[in-house]
Structures are given as structure tokens and as C-alpha cells.
Amino acid sequence: MLSLLVSLIPIALAGAMSTVPVSVTIIILLSPNAHRGALSFLIGSIAGAVLLVGGATVGLRFLPVRAGADQNTQLAVLGLFVAALVIAYAVYVLSRTRTTDSAVLGGLRTRVASARPWEFLVLGLAVNLRPKAVLLSLTAGALIGLQDLQLLAGTLFVLGYVLAAQSEILVPIVLRMRRPERADAMLTGLDRWMRRHSRTITGVTLLLVGLFVAGLSVARL
């Protein structure tokens, strides 16, 4: 279990360094709908992450991986395949020009003022469908699902990973609730900085995760 925990930490950190959920959270917190919108968005995001990671964990337990001498080889091949996908997407993100993220976030800024609680819930679910979120969730689910853990232990690992990865949303909300006067200025500055560097942050974190998973896979051979 200790090796699994060590493996999940960098993936959770990469998930927590996702720029889109942070920017969406800040937009909601700085809007007139801050109190009702932020909680609904957080619940939706956590629920979506649990479904993705939990689904991957359960699904991968049924892969035809045979116990025996060749098990590590099979797991290593699977890990290298996942790592290749993550690294390929990282290279794509780092090589592309700025796309429509800013336009989408700009439209969201005008929409949140009149949005209903269920719309924030759906938005929270939707942020988990970004390519980076899906790749990281599948990677975490693979690491957990292939450990042959008991139900309780597997559930705790899934929930622990999700809460760590969702700290990108949870921390700004808690900060805004505890110190609203100071939080607004801090969140505004953070929003500007992340909009300038979002592509680099996403690409570098994905690249590091891909290399980390590839290293773990090679170590199994």
C-alpha cells in the first residue's frame, strides 16, 4: 500500500495543478452567485472525479492479467501504454497555440451571474471530462485497480486521491469562506497569472506524470 500511495501522490499533485477548474472556481467565487454556486460546483466536480476514478478502478480489476511470472510484464506494458498517451497529450498541449479556453472562460464570466444551482453542479461534472482530467483519472484508477485491494481499502484510496486532486477547487472555496476580504484580491491575481501560464502548467505537469508512470512501468520489467 505504501508503494501505491507514493505512486498516487505525484498524479494527485498534477491533478491539483489544473488551470481550468481553478479559473472556473475563481470566476464563481468572484460572482454574485458565489455562495450557492461554489458549493454546487464542488459537489459536482468531486462526484464526477469519483465516478471516473472509481469506474477505472473497478473496470481494470477485470482485465485479463494473469497471475504468475508474466504478471509484471503485462502490467508494465499497460503502464507504458498509459504513459505514452499522457506524454503524447503533454507534447500536443505544449506545442499548440492558445486556443478557445479564454473565450470559453470569458463566456462563463457573463453566465455565472444568472446560473442556477443545478447548472453549477453540471459544470462541476463537466470539468472532469477534459482530456487531462480523464487521463489522470484513468491513470490513478489503473494504479489502484491493479493492486487487488479489498473493497474498503480501494474505496479509501479512490476518495483520498479525489480529495487531493480536487484541492484546486476546495482550497479557494475555503479561503473565500474564511477570509472573503483578503481572498478577492488574491483570487483575482491568481486568475490573471493562471490565464497567462495555463498551457505551460498543463503541459509540464502532464509530461512529468507520463515520465513518472513510464518509470514505474519499466521498474516492473
mmCIF file of the C-alpha atoms, coordinates in Angstrom:
data_MODEL
# 
_entry.id   MODEL 
# 
loop_
_atom_site.group_PDB 
_atom_site.id 
_atom_site.type_symbol 
_atom_site.label_atom_id 
_atom_site.label_alt_id 
_atom_site.label_comp_id 
_atom_site.label_asym_id 
_atom_site.label_entity_id 
_atom_site.label_seq_id 
_atom_site.pdbx_PDB_ins_code 
_atom_site.Cartn_x 
_atom_site.Cartn_y 
_atom_site.Cartn_z 
_atom_site.occupancy 
_atom_site.B_iso_or_equiv 
_atom_site.pdbx_formal_charge 
_atom_site.auth_seq_id 
_atom_site.auth_comp_id 
_atom_site.auth_asym_id 
_atom_site.auth_atom_id 
_atom_site.pdbx_PDB_model_num 
ATOM 1   C CA . MET A 1 1   ? 0.000   0.000   0.000   1.00 0.00 ? 1   MET A CA 1 
ATOM 2   C CA . LEU A 1 2   ? 2.886   2.348   0.675   1.00 0.00 ? 2   LEU A CA 1 
ATOM 3   C CA . SER A 1 3   ? 4.143   1.950   -2.896  1.00 0.00 ? 3   SER A CA 1 
ATOM 4   C CA . LEU A 1 4   ? 0.638   2.724   -4.185  1.00 0.00 ? 4   LEU A CA 1 
ATOM 5   C CA . LEU A 1 5   ? 0.465   5.854   -2.038  1.00 0.00 ? 5   LEU A CA 1 
ATOM 6   C CA . VAL A 1 6   ? 3.852   7.021   -3.333  1.00 0.00 ? 6   VAL A CA 1 
ATOM 7   C CA . SER A 1 7   ? 2.677   6.384   -6.895  1.00 0.00 ? 7   SER A CA 1 
ATOM 8   C CA . LEU A 1 8   ? -0.573  8.322   -6.463  1.00 0.00 ? 8   LEU A CA 1 
ATOM 9   C CA . ILE A 1 9   ? 0.908   11.441  -4.846  1.00 0.00 ? 9   ILE A CA 1 
ATOM 10  C CA . PRO A 1 10  ? 2.500   12.971  -7.977  1.00 0.00 ? 10  PRO A CA 1 
ATOM 11  C CA . ILE A 1 11  ? -0.595  12.184  -10.043 1.00 0.00 ? 11  ILE A CA 1 
ATOM 12  C CA . ALA A 1 12  ? -2.825  13.867  -7.457  1.00 0.00 ? 12  ALA A CA 1 
ATOM 13  C CA . LEU A 1 13  ? -0.488  16.875  -7.428  1.00 0.00 ? 13  LEU A CA 1 
ATOM 14  C CA . ALA A 1 14  ? -0.709  17.080  -11.205 1.00 0.00 ? 14  ALA A CA 1 
ATOM 15  C CA . GLY A 1 15  ? -4.484  16.969  -10.926 1.00 0.00 ? 15  GLY A CA 1 
ATOM 16  C CA . ALA A 1 16  ? -4.423  19.742  -8.349  1.00 0.00 ? 16  ALA A CA 1 
ATOM 17  C CA . MET A 1 17  ? -2.381  21.909  -10.733 1.00 0.00 ? 17  MET A CA 1 
ATOM 18  C CA . SER A 1 18  ? -5.081  22.001  -13.407 1.00 0.00 ? 18  SER A CA 1 
ATOM 19  C CA . THR A 1 19  ? -5.738  25.552  -14.517 1.00 0.00 ? 19  THR A CA 1 
ATOM 20  C CA . VAL A 1 20  ? -9.279  25.287  -15.908 1.00 0.00 ? 20  VAL A CA 1 
ATOM 21  C CA . PRO A 1 21  ? -11.005 24.139  -12.671 1.00 0.00 ? 21  PRO A CA 1 
ATOM 22  C CA . VAL A 1 22  ? -9.112  26.785  -10.688 1.00 0.00 ? 22  VAL A CA 1 
ATOM 23  C CA . SER A 1 23  ? -10.120 29.515  -13.123 1.00 0.00 ? 23  SER A CA 1 
ATOM 24  C CA . VAL A 1 24  ? -13.757 28.373  -13.122 1.00 0.00 ? 24  VAL A CA 1 
ATOM 25  C CA . THR A 1 25  ? -13.756 28.265  -9.307  1.00 0.00 ? 25  THR A CA 1 
ATOM 26  C CA . ILE A 1 26  ? -12.355 31.794  -9.103  1.00 0.00 ? 26  ILE A CA 1 
ATOM 27  C CA . ILE A 1 27  ? -14.916 33.088  -11.601 1.00 0.00 ? 27  ILE A CA 1 
ATOM 28  C CA . ILE A 1 28  ? -17.708 31.603  -9.484  1.00 0.00 ? 28  ILE A CA 1 
ATOM 29  C CA . LEU A 1 29  ? -16.252 32.917  -6.210  1.00 0.00 ? 29  LEU A CA 1 
ATOM 30  C CA . LEU A 1 30  ? -15.977 36.453  -7.592  1.00 0.00 ? 30  LEU A CA 1 
ATOM 31  C CA . SER A 1 31  ? -19.537 36.416  -8.923  1.00 0.00 ? 31  SER A CA 1 
ATOM 32  C CA . PRO A 1 32  ? -22.795 37.382  -7.145  1.00 0.00 ? 32  PRO A CA 1 
ATOM 33  C CA . ASN A 1 33  ? -23.603 33.646  -7.056  1.00 0.00 ? 33  ASN A CA 1 
ATOM 34  C CA . ALA A 1 34  ? -20.511 32.790  -5.021  1.00 0.00 ? 34  ALA A CA 1 
ATOM 35  C CA . HIS A 1 35  ? -22.192 31.171  -2.016  1.00 0.00 ? 35  HIS A CA 1 
ATOM 36  C CA . ARG A 1 36  ? -24.680 28.935  -3.781  1.00 0.00 ? 36  ARG A CA 1 
ATOM 37  C CA . GLY A 1 37  ? -22.632 28.335  -6.923  1.00 0.00 ? 37  GLY A CA 1 
ATOM 38  C CA . ALA A 1 38  ? -19.308 27.323  -5.372  1.00 0.00 ? 38  ALA A CA 1 
ATOM 39  C CA . LEU A 1 39  ? -20.720 24.515  -3.239  1.00 0.00 ? 39  LEU A CA 1 
ATOM 40  C CA . SER A 1 40  ? -22.747 23.047  -6.118  1.00 0.00 ? 40  SER A CA 1 
ATOM 41  C CA . PHE A 1 41  ? -19.717 23.230  -8.398  1.00 0.00 ? 41  PHE A CA 1 
ATOM 42  C CA . LEU A 1 42  ? -17.530 21.498  -5.781  1.00 0.00 ? 42  LEU A CA 1 
ATOM 43  C CA . ILE A 1 43  ? -20.060 18.697  -5.243  1.00 0.00 ? 43  ILE A CA 1 
ATOM 44  C CA . GLY A 1 44  ? -20.380 18.130  -8.991  1.00 0.00 ? 44  GLY A CA 1 
ATOM 45  C CA . SER A 1 45  ? -16.632 18.103  -9.526  1.00 0.00 ? 45  SER A CA 1 
ATOM 46  C CA . ILE A 1 46  ? -15.976 15.641  -6.685  1.00 0.00 ? 46  ILE A CA 1 
ATOM 47  C CA . ALA A 1 47  ? -18.827 13.386  -7.836  1.00 0.00 ? 47  ALA A CA 1 
ATOM 48  C CA . GLY A 1 48  ? -17.517 13.367  -11.413 1.00 0.00 ? 48  GLY A CA 1 
ATOM 49  C CA . ALA A 1 49  ? -13.980 12.567  -10.283 1.00 0.00 ? 49  ALA A CA 1 
ATOM 50  C CA . VAL A 1 50  ? -15.197 9.718   -8.050  1.00 0.00 ? 50  VAL A CA 1 
ATOM 51  C CA . LEU A 1 51  ? -17.153 8.248   -10.965 1.00 0.00 ? 51  LEU A CA 1 
ATOM 52  C CA . LEU A 1 52  ? -14.151 8.388   -13.294 1.00 0.00 ? 52  LEU A CA 1 
ATOM 53  C CA . VAL A 1 53  ? -11.508 7.105   -10.878 1.00 0.00 ? 53  VAL A CA 1 
ATOM 54  C CA . GLY A 1 54  ? -13.863 4.583   -9.284  1.00 0.00 ? 54  GLY A CA 1 
ATOM 55  C CA . GLY A 1 55  ? -15.037 3.354   -12.671 1.00 0.00 ? 55  GLY A CA 1 
ATOM 56  C CA . ALA A 1 56  ? -11.464 2.911   -13.880 1.00 0.00 ? 56  ALA A CA 1 
ATOM 57  C CA . THR A 1 57  ? -10.546 1.127   -10.648 1.00 0.00 ? 57  THR A CA 1 
ATOM 58  C CA . VAL A 1 58  ? -13.429 -1.347  -10.912 1.00 0.00 ? 58  VAL A CA 1 
ATOM 59  C CA . GLY A 1 59  ? -13.023 -1.857  -14.652 1.00 0.00 ? 59  GLY A CA 1 
ATOM 60  C CA . LEU A 1 60  ? -9.308  -2.571  -14.534 1.00 0.00 ? 60  LEU A CA 1 
ATOM 61  C CA . ARG A 1 61  ? -9.789  -5.245  -11.896 1.00 0.00 ? 61  ARG A CA 1 
ATOM 62  C CA . PHE A 1 62  ? -11.431 -7.332  -14.626 1.00 0.00 ? 62  PHE A CA 1 
ATOM 63  C CA . LEU A 1 63  ? -8.606  -7.049  -17.137 1.00 0.00 ? 63  LEU A CA 1 
ATOM 64  C CA . PRO A 1 64  ? -7.230  -10.438 -18.222 1.00 0.00 ? 64  PRO A CA 1 
ATOM 65  C CA . VAL A 1 65  ? -3.967  -10.044 -16.302 1.00 0.00 ? 65  VAL A CA 1 
ATOM 66  C CA . ARG A 1 66  ? -2.774  -13.499 -15.347 1.00 0.00 ? 66  ARG A CA 1 
ATOM 67  C CA . ALA A 1 67  ? -1.103  -14.107 -12.028 1.00 0.00 ? 67  ALA A CA 1 
ATOM 68  C CA . GLY A 1 68  ? 2.349   -15.568 -12.282 1.00 0.00 ? 68  GLY A CA 1 
ATOM 69  C CA . ALA A 1 69  ? 5.771   -14.752 -13.608 1.00 0.00 ? 69  ALA A CA 1 
ATOM 70  C CA . ASP A 1 70  ? 4.485   -12.714 -16.550 1.00 0.00 ? 70  ASP A CA 1 
ATOM 71  C CA . GLN A 1 71  ? 2.116   -10.518 -14.489 1.00 0.00 ? 71  GLN A CA 1 
ATOM 72  C CA . ASN A 1 72  ? 4.646   -7.728  -14.001 1.00 0.00 ? 72  ASN A CA 1 
ATOM 73  C CA . THR A 1 73  ? 5.341   -7.709  -17.738 1.00 0.00 ? 73  THR A CA 1 
ATOM 74  C CA . GLN A 1 74  ? 1.653   -7.338  -18.549 1.00 0.00 ? 74  GLN A CA 1 
ATOM 75  C CA . LEU A 1 75  ? 1.221   -4.546  -16.003 1.00 0.00 ? 75  LEU A CA 1 
ATOM 76  C CA . ALA A 1 76  ? 4.362   -2.830  -17.309 1.00 0.00 ? 76  ALA A CA 1 
ATOM 77  C CA . VAL A 1 77  ? 3.021   -2.895  -20.866 1.00 0.00 ? 77  VAL A CA 1 
ATOM 78  C CA . LEU A 1 78  ? -0.275  -1.404  -19.698 1.00 0.00 ? 78  LEU A CA 1 
ATOM 79  C CA . GLY A 1 79  ? 1.578   1.275   -17.735 1.00 0.00 ? 79  GLY A CA 1 
ATOM 80  C CA . LEU A 1 80  ? 3.759   2.173   -20.704 1.00 0.00 ? 80  LEU A CA 1 
ATOM 81  C CA . PHE A 1 81  ? 0.661   2.471   -22.906 1.00 0.00 ? 81  PHE A CA 1 
ATOM 82  C CA . VAL A 1 82  ? -0.962  4.881   -20.424 1.00 0.00 ? 82  VAL A CA 1 
ATOM 83  C CA . ALA A 1 83  ? 2.309   6.812   -20.088 1.00 0.00 ? 83  ALA A CA 1 
ATOM 84  C CA . ALA A 1 84  ? 2.573   7.135   -23.867 1.00 0.00 ? 84  ALA A CA 1 
ATOM 85  C CA . LEU A 1 85  ? -0.924  8.625   -24.054 1.00 0.00 ? 85  LEU A CA 1 
ATOM 86  C CA . VAL A 1 86  ? -0.177  11.119  -21.280 1.00 0.00 ? 86  VAL A CA 1 
ATOM 87  C CA . ILE A 1 87  ? 3.178   12.160  -22.778 1.00 0.00 ? 87  ILE A CA 1 
ATOM 88  C CA . ALA A 1 88  ? 1.672   12.495  -26.270 1.00 0.00 ? 88  ALA A CA 1 
ATOM 89  C CA . TYR A 1 89  ? -1.046  14.788  -24.966 1.00 0.00 ? 89  TYR A CA 1 
ATOM 90  C CA . ALA A 1 90  ? 1.522   16.806  -22.999 1.00 0.00 ? 90  ALA A CA 1 
ATOM 91  C CA . VAL A 1 91  ? 3.567   17.365  -26.157 1.00 0.00 ? 91  VAL A CA 1 
ATOM 92  C CA . TYR A 1 92  ? 0.407   18.383  -28.011 1.00 0.00 ? 92  TYR A CA 1 
ATOM 93  C CA . VAL A 1 93  ? -0.532  20.913  -25.315 1.00 0.00 ? 93  VAL A CA 1 
ATOM 94  C CA . LEU A 1 94  ? 2.969   22.420  -25.202 1.00 0.00 ? 94  LEU A CA 1 
ATOM 95  C CA . SER A 1 95  ? 3.221   22.689  -28.986 1.00 0.00 ? 95  SER A CA 1 
ATOM 96  C CA . ARG A 1 96  ? -0.156  24.238  -29.757 1.00 0.00 ? 96  ARG A CA 1 
ATOM 97  C CA . THR A 1 97  ? -1.005  27.911  -29.771 1.00 0.00 ? 97  THR A CA 1 
ATOM 98  C CA . ARG A 1 98  ? -3.512  29.357  -27.313 1.00 0.00 ? 98  ARG A CA 1 
ATOM 99  C CA . THR A 1 99  ? -6.964  28.037  -28.140 1.00 0.00 ? 99  THR A CA 1 
ATOM 100 C CA . THR A 1 100 ? -10.522 28.719  -27.071 1.00 0.00 ? 100 THR A CA 1 
ATOM 101 C CA . ASP A 1 101 ? -10.066 28.283  -23.303 1.00 0.00 ? 101 ASP A CA 1 
ATOM 102 C CA . SER A 1 102 ? -10.018 32.058  -22.793 1.00 0.00 ? 102 SER A CA 1 
ATOM 103 C CA . ALA A 1 103 ? -13.137 32.521  -24.914 1.00 0.00 ? 103 ALA A CA 1 
ATOM 104 C CA . VAL A 1 104 ? -14.988 29.804  -23.014 1.00 0.00 ? 104 VAL A CA 1 
ATOM 105 C CA . LEU A 1 105 ? -13.988 31.272  -19.654 1.00 0.00 ? 105 LEU A CA 1 
ATOM 106 C CA . GLY A 1 106 ? -14.943 34.717  -20.882 1.00 0.00 ? 106 GLY A CA 1 
ATOM 107 C CA . GLY A 1 107 ? -18.427 33.488  -21.749 1.00 0.00 ? 107 GLY A CA 1 
ATOM 108 C CA . LEU A 1 108 ? -18.653 31.786  -18.380 1.00 0.00 ? 108 LEU A CA 1 
ATOM 109 C CA . ARG A 1 109 ? -17.940 35.066  -16.579 1.00 0.00 ? 109 ARG A CA 1 
ATOM 110 C CA . THR A 1 110 ? -21.115 36.561  -18.004 1.00 0.00 ? 110 THR A CA 1 
ATOM 111 C CA . ARG A 1 111 ? -23.173 33.404  -17.467 1.00 0.00 ? 111 ARG A CA 1 
ATOM 112 C CA . VAL A 1 112 ? -22.479 32.652  -13.781 1.00 0.00 ? 112 VAL A CA 1 
ATOM 113 C CA . ALA A 1 113 ? -24.340 35.723  -12.532 1.00 0.00 ? 113 ALA A CA 1 
ATOM 114 C CA . SER A 1 114 ? -27.676 34.214  -13.558 1.00 0.00 ? 114 SER A CA 1 
ATOM 115 C CA . ALA A 1 115 ? -26.875 30.488  -13.355 1.00 0.00 ? 115 ALA A CA 1 
ATOM 116 C CA . ARG A 1 116 ? -28.948 28.160  -11.194 1.00 0.00 ? 116 ARG A CA 1 
ATOM 117 C CA . PRO A 1 117 ? -27.506 25.724  -8.634  1.00 0.00 ? 117 PRO A CA 1 
ATOM 118 C CA . TRP A 1 118 ? -28.080 22.689  -10.873 1.00 0.00 ? 118 TRP A CA 1 
ATOM 119 C CA . GLU A 1 119 ? -26.108 24.383  -13.662 1.00 0.00 ? 119 GLU A CA 1 
ATOM 120 C CA . PHE A 1 120 ? -23.111 24.748  -11.360 1.00 0.00 ? 120 PHE A CA 1 
ATOM 121 C CA . LEU A 1 121 ? -23.496 21.063  -10.461 1.00 0.00 ? 121 LEU A CA 1 
ATOM 122 C CA . VAL A 1 122 ? -23.461 20.074  -14.137 1.00 0.00 ? 122 VAL A CA 1 
ATOM 123 C CA . LEU A 1 123 ? -20.471 22.355  -14.721 1.00 0.00 ? 123 LEU A CA 1 
ATOM 124 C CA . GLY A 1 124 ? -18.611 20.577  -11.913 1.00 0.00 ? 124 GLY A CA 1 
ATOM 125 C CA . LEU A 1 125 ? -19.324 17.222  -13.525 1.00 0.00 ? 125 LEU A CA 1 
ATOM 126 C CA . ALA A 1 126 ? -18.250 18.537  -16.932 1.00 0.00 ? 126 ALA A CA 1 
ATOM 127 C CA . VAL A 1 127 ? -14.791 19.754  -15.883 1.00 0.00 ? 127 VAL A CA 1 
ATOM 128 C CA . ASN A 1 128 ? -13.860 16.107  -15.296 1.00 0.00 ? 128 ASN A CA 1 
ATOM 129 C CA . LEU A 1 129 ? -14.337 15.384  -18.994 1.00 0.00 ? 129 LEU A CA 1 
ATOM 130 C CA . ARG A 1 130 ? -11.321 17.451  -20.046 1.00 0.00 ? 130 ARG A CA 1 
ATOM 131 C CA . PRO A 1 131 ? -8.593  15.282  -21.662 1.00 0.00 ? 131 PRO A CA 1 
ATOM 132 C CA . LYS A 1 132 ? -6.131  15.959  -18.843 1.00 0.00 ? 132 LYS A CA 1 
ATOM 133 C CA . ALA A 1 133 ? -8.668  15.073  -16.144 1.00 0.00 ? 133 ALA A CA 1 
ATOM 134 C CA . VAL A 1 134 ? -9.679  11.874  -17.938 1.00 0.00 ? 134 VAL A CA 1 
ATOM 135 C CA . LEU A 1 135 ? -6.070  10.764  -18.454 1.00 0.00 ? 135 LEU A CA 1 
ATOM 136 C CA . LEU A 1 136 ? -5.102  11.408  -14.834 1.00 0.00 ? 136 LEU A CA 1 
ATOM 137 C CA . SER A 1 137 ? -8.250  9.713   -13.510 1.00 0.00 ? 137 SER A CA 1 
ATOM 138 C CA . LEU A 1 138 ? -7.651  6.643   -15.664 1.00 0.00 ? 138 LEU A CA 1 
ATOM 139 C CA . THR A 1 139 ? -4.023  6.530   -14.562 1.00 0.00 ? 139 THR A CA 1 
ATOM 140 C CA . ALA A 1 140 ? -4.965  6.750   -10.882 1.00 0.00 ? 140 ALA A CA 1 
ATOM 141 C CA . GLY A 1 141 ? -7.731  4.192   -11.364 1.00 0.00 ? 141 GLY A CA 1 
ATOM 142 C CA . ALA A 1 142 ? -5.301  1.831   -13.080 1.00 0.00 ? 142 ALA A CA 1 
ATOM 143 C CA . LEU A 1 143 ? -2.791  2.067   -10.250 1.00 0.00 ? 143 LEU A CA 1 
ATOM 144 C CA . ILE A 1 144 ? -5.494  1.396   -7.641  1.00 0.00 ? 144 ILE A CA 1 
ATOM 145 C CA . GLY A 1 145 ? -7.427  -1.246  -9.583  1.00 0.00 ? 145 GLY A CA 1 
ATOM 146 C CA . LEU A 1 146 ? -4.417  -3.410  -10.341 1.00 0.00 ? 146 LEU A CA 1 
ATOM 147 C CA . GLN A 1 147 ? -3.421  -3.718  -6.677  1.00 0.00 ? 147 GLN A CA 1 
ATOM 148 C CA . ASP A 1 148 ? -6.121  -6.300  -5.850  1.00 0.00 ? 148 ASP A CA 1 
ATOM 149 C CA . LEU A 1 149 ? -7.186  -4.353  -2.747  1.00 0.00 ? 149 LEU A CA 1 
ATOM 150 C CA . GLN A 1 150 ? -10.125 -5.115  -0.521  1.00 0.00 ? 150 GLN A CA 1 
ATOM 151 C CA . LEU A 1 151 ? -13.263 -3.036  -1.139  1.00 0.00 ? 151 LEU A CA 1 
ATOM 152 C CA . LEU A 1 152 ? -12.750 -0.723  1.838   1.00 0.00 ? 152 LEU A CA 1 
ATOM 153 C CA . ALA A 1 153 ? -9.075  -0.094  1.110   1.00 0.00 ? 153 ALA A CA 1 
ATOM 154 C CA . GLY A 1 154 ? -9.749  0.524   -2.571  1.00 0.00 ? 154 GLY A CA 1 
ATOM 155 C CA . THR A 1 155 ? -12.578 2.929   -1.762  1.00 0.00 ? 155 THR A CA 1 
ATOM 156 C CA . LEU A 1 156 ? -10.393 4.875   0.662   1.00 0.00 ? 156 LEU A CA 1 
ATOM 157 C CA . PHE A 1 157 ? -7.633  5.194   -1.927  1.00 0.00 ? 157 PHE A CA 1 
ATOM 158 C CA . VAL A 1 158 ? -10.128 6.436   -4.531  1.00 0.00 ? 158 VAL A CA 1 
ATOM 159 C CA . LEU A 1 159 ? -11.623 9.004   -2.152  1.00 0.00 ? 159 LEU A CA 1 
ATOM 160 C CA . GLY A 1 160 ? -8.198  10.079  -0.887  1.00 0.00 ? 160 GLY A CA 1 
ATOM 161 C CA . TYR A 1 161 ? -6.908  10.613  -4.414  1.00 0.00 ? 161 TYR A CA 1 
ATOM 162 C CA . VAL A 1 162 ? -10.035 12.531  -5.459  1.00 0.00 ? 162 VAL A CA 1 
ATOM 163 C CA . LEU A 1 163 ? -9.910  14.872  -2.459  1.00 0.00 ? 163 LEU A CA 1 
ATOM 164 C CA . ALA A 1 164 ? -6.201  15.568  -3.040  1.00 0.00 ? 164 ALA A CA 1 
ATOM 165 C CA . ALA A 1 165 ? -6.711  16.229  -6.742  1.00 0.00 ? 165 ALA A CA 1 
ATOM 166 C CA . GLN A 1 166 ? -9.765  18.404  -6.017  1.00 0.00 ? 166 GLN A CA 1 
ATOM 167 C CA . SER A 1 167 ? -7.821  20.643  -3.631  1.00 0.00 ? 167 SER A CA 1 
ATOM 168 C CA . GLU A 1 168 ? -7.514  23.039  -6.577  1.00 0.00 ? 168 GLU A CA 1 
ATOM 169 C CA . ILE A 1 169 ? -11.220 23.765  -6.070  1.00 0.00 ? 169 ILE A CA 1 
ATOM 170 C CA . LEU A 1 170 ? -11.568 23.098  -2.355  1.00 0.00 ? 170 LEU A CA 1 
ATOM 171 C CA . VAL A 1 171 ? -8.773  25.411  -1.167  1.00 0.00 ? 171 VAL A CA 1 
ATOM 172 C CA . PRO A 1 172 ? -10.006 28.601  -2.936  1.00 0.00 ? 172 PRO A CA 1 
ATOM 173 C CA . ILE A 1 173 ? -13.544 27.962  -1.671  1.00 0.00 ? 173 ILE A CA 1 
ATOM 174 C CA . VAL A 1 174 ? -12.407 27.507  1.937   1.00 0.00 ? 174 VAL A CA 1 
ATOM 175 C CA . LEU A 1 175 ? -10.172 30.588  1.648   1.00 0.00 ? 175 LEU A CA 1 
ATOM 176 C CA . ARG A 1 176 ? -13.053 32.672  0.309   1.00 0.00 ? 176 ARG A CA 1 
ATOM 177 C CA . MET A 1 177 ? -15.372 31.489  3.091   1.00 0.00 ? 177 MET A CA 1 
ATOM 178 C CA . ARG A 1 178 ? -12.899 32.173  5.899   1.00 0.00 ? 178 ARG A CA 1 
ATOM 179 C CA . ARG A 1 179 ? -11.383 35.470  4.723   1.00 0.00 ? 179 ARG A CA 1 
ATOM 180 C CA . PRO A 1 180 ? -13.555 36.974  1.982   1.00 0.00 ? 180 PRO A CA 1 
ATOM 181 C CA . GLU A 1 181 ? -11.956 40.434  2.187   1.00 0.00 ? 181 GLU A CA 1 
ATOM 182 C CA . ARG A 1 182 ? -8.410  39.235  1.537   1.00 0.00 ? 182 ARG A CA 1 
ATOM 183 C CA . ALA A 1 183 ? -9.441  36.363  -0.720  1.00 0.00 ? 183 ALA A CA 1 
ATOM 184 C CA . ASP A 1 184 ? -10.901 38.501  -3.510  1.00 0.00 ? 184 ASP A CA 1 
ATOM 185 C CA . ALA A 1 185 ? -7.629  40.282  -4.273  1.00 0.00 ? 185 ALA A CA 1 
ATOM 186 C CA . MET A 1 186 ? -5.616  37.059  -4.017  1.00 0.00 ? 186 MET A CA 1 
ATOM 187 C CA . LEU A 1 187 ? -8.012  35.133  -6.261  1.00 0.00 ? 187 LEU A CA 1 
ATOM 188 C CA . THR A 1 188 ? -8.068  37.902  -8.868  1.00 0.00 ? 188 THR A CA 1 
ATOM 189 C CA . GLY A 1 189 ? -4.279  37.943  -9.049  1.00 0.00 ? 189 GLY A CA 1 
ATOM 190 C CA . LEU A 1 190 ? -4.119  34.147  -9.220  1.00 0.00 ? 190 LEU A CA 1 
ATOM 191 C CA . ASP A 1 191 ? -6.684  34.120  -12.010 1.00 0.00 ? 191 ASP A CA 1 
ATOM 192 C CA . ARG A 1 192 ? -4.616  36.531  -14.120 1.00 0.00 ? 192 ARG A CA 1 
ATOM 193 C CA . TRP A 1 193 ? -1.416  34.548  -13.557 1.00 0.00 ? 193 TRP A CA 1 
ATOM 194 C CA . MET A 1 194 ? -3.003  31.209  -14.429 1.00 0.00 ? 194 MET A CA 1 
ATOM 195 C CA . ARG A 1 195 ? -4.573  32.575  -17.588 1.00 0.00 ? 195 ARG A CA 1 
ATOM 196 C CA . ARG A 1 196 ? -1.118  33.668  -18.781 1.00 0.00 ? 196 ARG A CA 1 
ATOM 197 C CA . HIS A 1 197 ? 0.607   30.380  -17.966 1.00 0.00 ? 197 HIS A CA 1 
ATOM 198 C CA . SER A 1 198 ? -2.180  27.792  -18.220 1.00 0.00 ? 198 SER A CA 1 
ATOM 199 C CA . ARG A 1 199 ? -0.816  25.976  -21.263 1.00 0.00 ? 199 ARG A CA 1 
ATOM 200 C CA . THR A 1 200 ? 2.676   25.631  -19.809 1.00 0.00 ? 200 THR A CA 1 
ATOM 201 C CA . ILE A 1 201 ? 1.402   24.436  -16.428 1.00 0.00 ? 201 ILE A CA 1 
ATOM 202 C CA . THR A 1 202 ? -0.836  21.810  -18.022 1.00 0.00 ? 202 THR A CA 1 
ATOM 203 C CA . GLY A 1 203 ? 1.778   20.541  -20.459 1.00 0.00 ? 203 GLY A CA 1 
ATOM 204 C CA . VAL A 1 204 ? 4.639   20.323  -17.965 1.00 0.00 ? 204 VAL A CA 1 
ATOM 205 C CA . THR A 1 205 ? 2.588   18.573  -15.269 1.00 0.00 ? 205 THR A CA 1 
ATOM 206 C CA . LEU A 1 206 ? 1.285   16.019  -17.770 1.00 0.00 ? 206 LEU A CA 1 
ATOM 207 C CA . LEU A 1 207 ? 4.785   15.409  -19.109 1.00 0.00 ? 207 LEU A CA 1 
ATOM 208 C CA . LEU A 1 208 ? 6.139   14.782  -15.616 1.00 0.00 ? 208 LEU A CA 1 
ATOM 209 C CA . VAL A 1 209 ? 3.277   12.401  -14.799 1.00 0.00 ? 209 VAL A CA 1 
ATOM 210 C CA . GLY A 1 210 ? 3.808   10.491  -18.039 1.00 0.00 ? 210 GLY A CA 1 
ATOM 211 C CA . LEU A 1 211 ? 7.518   10.103  -17.364 1.00 0.00 ? 211 LEU A CA 1 
ATOM 212 C CA . PHE A 1 212 ? 6.791   9.038   -13.783 1.00 0.00 ? 212 PHE A CA 1 
ATOM 213 C CA . VAL A 1 213 ? 4.318   6.342   -14.873 1.00 0.00 ? 213 VAL A CA 1 
ATOM 214 C CA . ALA A 1 214 ? 6.744   5.167   -17.561 1.00 0.00 ? 214 ALA A CA 1 
ATOM 215 C CA . GLY A 1 215 ? 9.494   4.892   -14.933 1.00 0.00 ? 215 GLY A CA 1 
ATOM 216 C CA . LEU A 1 216 ? 7.259   2.834   -12.649 1.00 0.00 ? 216 LEU A CA 1 
ATOM 217 C CA . SER A 1 217 ? 6.368   0.555   -15.564 1.00 0.00 ? 217 SER A CA 1 
ATOM 218 C CA . VAL A 1 218 ? 9.972   -0.004  -16.608 1.00 0.00 ? 218 VAL A CA 1 
ATOM 219 C CA . ALA A 1 219 ? 10.829  -0.824  -12.994 1.00 0.00 ? 219 ALA A CA 1 
ATOM 220 C CA . ARG A 1 220 ? 8.372   -3.756  -13.186 1.00 0.00 ? 220 ARG A CA 1 
ATOM 221 C CA . LEU A 1 221 ? 10.286  -5.399  -16.024 1.00 0.00 ? 221 LEU A CA 1 
# 
